Amino acid sequence: MVFENSTLETMIVSQDILQNVMNKNGLVLGGSWDYERMTFDYKYEVPEGIYYLRIPGYAVEGDVGARNAVLQLMDPYMGKHYYPTGVEYGSDEHFPERLVDHAVKKIRTIADELKSLI
């Protein structure tokens, strides 16, 4: 599930500001980065399964590994985790409405905080 037109996809943010806002809102970077990209995850563990809200970005300047990047954010998306294959994002996946509602609120909060800082 892709959350289009969230306004995040229009933002270009320095890595330090992005990292602080994401951490403040419960999203973690973990191992989801390389020298050009970062993906922040919010994990939902509910009776229906494990789901992830993901907010990706790619470097338009600098280097993520050197912690001096400026990132272009992309559309957030949600997927369901299946053991042992990993996270699936297909259009045939069912996402509980309460998770989608929570994800939309979290995306709006992050977008508002980033707008106030950039």
Secondary structure, 3 states (H helix, E strand, C coil): CECCCCCHHHCEEEHHHHHHHHHHCCCECCCCECCCEEEEEEEEEECCEEEEEEEEEEEEECCCCCCCCEEEECCCEEEEEECCCEEECCCCCCCCHHHHHHHHHHHHHHHHHHHHHC
